Amino acid sequence: MRGPRRPPPPGTPDVPLKLWGTRLREARRARGLTQPQLADLAGVAQQSVSKVERGEACPHDRVKLQLAHALGVNPGCIFPWPKEP
């Protein structure tokens, strides 16, 4: 079992987890997929999809790429990073 995730380094902008989750859910639903179907296509656990959609987990870059690829979209469309001021 893994321990809790470490917080981002000082000065790192907040990760927009809720926004990512909303965009992932919208893209999945637009393609008529269930969470288990998306997880299977992306090669990740269904729990991972669920946690990302609820804004409870920050996926690793590899998982972001797998999810975006499974949905046929650019990762930046689902997982945008806030611009620096």
C-alpha positions as CSV (number, residue, x, y, z in Angstrom):
1,M,0.0,0.0,0.0
2,R,1.3,3.4,-0.9
3,G,1.5,6.2,1.5
4,P,-0.1,9.6,1.0
5,R,1.1,11.7,-1.9
6,R,3.6,14.4,-1.1
7,P,2.5,18.0,-1.6
8,P,3.8,19.8,-4.6
9,P,7.0,21.8,-4.2
10,P,6.7,25.3,-2.9
11,G,5.8,27.8,-5.6
12,T,4.0,25.1,-7.7
13,P,0.5,26.3,-8.7
14,D,-2.4,24.3,-7.3
15,V,-3.2,21.3,-9.5
16,P,-6.8,21.9,-10.9
17,L,-8.1,18.4,-9.9
18,K,-11.8,19.3,-10.0
19,L,-11.4,20.8,-13.5
20,W,-9.5,17.8,-14.7
21,G,-12.2,15.5,-13.3
22,T,-15.0,17.4,-14.9
23,R,-13.3,17.4,-18.3
24,L,-12.5,13.7,-18.1
25,R,-16.1,12.9,-17.2
26,E,-17.5,15.1,-20.0
27,A,-15.1,13.5,-22.6
28,R,-15.9,10.0,-21.4
29,R,-19.7,10.6,-21.5
30,A,-19.5,12.3,-24.9
31,R,-18.1,9.1,-26.2
32,G,-20.7,7.0,-24.5
33,L,-18.2,5.2,-22.3
34,T,-18.6,3.9,-18.8
35,Q,-15.8,4.3,-16.3
36,P,-15.0,0.5,-16.5
37,Q,-14.9,0.8,-20.3
38,L,-12.6,3.8,-20.3
39,A,-10.3,2.1,-17.7
40,D,-10.1,-1.0,-19.9
41,L,-9.3,1.0,-23.0
42,A,-6.7,3.1,-21.2
43,G,-5.2,0.1,-19.3
44,V,-5.7,1.6,-15.9
45,A,-7.8,0.6,-12.9
46,Q,-11.5,1.7,-12.8
47,Q,-10.8,3.1,-9.3
48,S,-8.2,5.4,-10.9
49,V,-10.8,6.8,-13.4
50,S,-13.3,7.3,-10.6
51,K,-10.8,9.1,-8.3
52,V,-9.7,11.4,-11.1
53,E,-13.3,12.2,-12.1
54,R,-14.1,13.1,-8.4
55,G,-11.0,15.3,-8.2
56,E,-9.5,13.1,-5.5
57,A,-6.4,12.0,-7.3
58,C,-3.7,13.6,-9.4
59,P,-2.8,11.1,-12.1
60,H,0.7,10.5,-13.1
61,D,1.7,11.8,-16.6
62,R,1.7,8.3,-18.0
63,V,-1.9,7.8,-16.9
64,K,-3.0,11.2,-18.3
65,L,-1.6,10.2,-21.6
66,Q,-3.3,6.8,-21.5
67,L,-6.7,8.3,-20.6
68,A,-6.4,11.0,-23.3
69,H,-5.3,8.5,-25.9
70,A,-8.2,6.1,-25.0
71,L,-10.6,9.1,-25.5
72,G,-8.9,10.2,-28.8
73,V,-8.1,13.7,-27.5
74,N,-5.0,15.8,-26.8
75,P,-4.0,15.4,-23.1
76,G,-4.0,19.2,-22.8
77,C,-7.7,19.3,-23.6
78,I,-8.5,17.4,-20.4
79,F,-5.5,18.1,-18.2
80,P,-4.7,21.8,-18.8
81,W,-2.2,23.3,-16.4
82,P,-2.8,26.9,-15.1
83,K,-0.7,29.5,-16.8
84,E,1.8,31.4,-14.7
85,P,0.8,35.0,-13.8
